[in-house]
């Protein structure tokens, strides 16, 4: 485990008799993944009770918003307000905005990457395929493949356990699967399973490896049922 950097420190002035407060991000990394942590310190004469809002967005995608608190921050004590999983090598970068509120009023706002105050532009989704589109023909050489877009050790375990248990329903063709891991507040992450880029299941990863294996087996069953239903209706979705 290694510390990367302290990315941003915001100084906030309080009315007397309070003095100042600091709110900042730092990152902690291990291999390709890590944690983005939001901290606060102040030198007021009494504890402050704050709430927070975290906005996360991957380039081109819609943003996700999470709220938390209240958190009591004692005077002159560095206090961890929130943390979230951070991908360090994604092809599409992430943007984070962290807001801190005191008595309902905005106290501070910080961003990661530093200095990027605006989210990435949202890329419009592609229009649906025309009628008569042949997904099986278009899938071609990637028919039946399972793509891995996980990042953390637990995410990679989910993919490995899923792949080990995976077996396509008999007679079903013209599809591929993508297993994607996305960060979630609290240091955990979400797993999304897509069939031909259509999301069919999302789950928050547990911290216990044995539960990850159970979730992977559950995901296999859900995707198999989905594919069987689509095959029976002769409406396998395009990618």
C-alpha positions, 0 to 999 in steps of 0.5 A: 500500500502506498500514498499517492498525494494530497490533491487539494486543500480548501481553507474556509473562514468562519465567523468569530470566534471560530477560525478556519477549516480545511477540507481535502482529498487524498488518494491511497493506491494498490496496483491499479486501484485505490481509494479517494478519501475526503478529510476535514479539520477545523480549529473552532471552539466546539465540535462541528456536525456536517453532512456531505454530498459526493458526485461521481461521473465517468467520462461520457456517462451520467453522474451518480450522487450520494449523500451522507452524514451527519458526521461530528468533526472535533476541533483540531482532529483530522476526520475522515468524512467519506471514501470511495473506490478509485480507478487509476487506469480506466480508459475513461477517466472519472470526475469527483465533486465533494460538498460539505454542508454545515447547518444546511449551508454549503461550507466547502466544495472540492474536486478530483482531478484538482482544478476540474470544477465541471463534470465531463460532457455526457455523450448521448446514447446511440439510437436503437438499431433499425428493425430487422437488425441481426444481432447474431450476425453483427456479434460475429467473432465475439459471440459468447465472449465474457469481457472483464472490466473489473479493477479491484481484487474483489472485482477480479475474483467476481469475474473469475468465479463468474467465468468459472461457473458460466455456461451459455444456455443451449442454442442461444447465440448472438450475444456477449457479456461485459462485467464492469466494476464501478466505485461506490461510497464507503470504499466498496464497488458495484458490479454491472453485468451487461448483455450486448451492452444492455444492463441486466444486473447490478449488485454492490460487492460484499467485502467477504470473498466467500460472499463474492463467490456466491454473488457470482453464482447468483449472477450466472443464474440471472444472466442465463434466465435473461438469455433464455427468455430473450431466445424464447421470444426471438428478440435477443438484444443487439449490442 
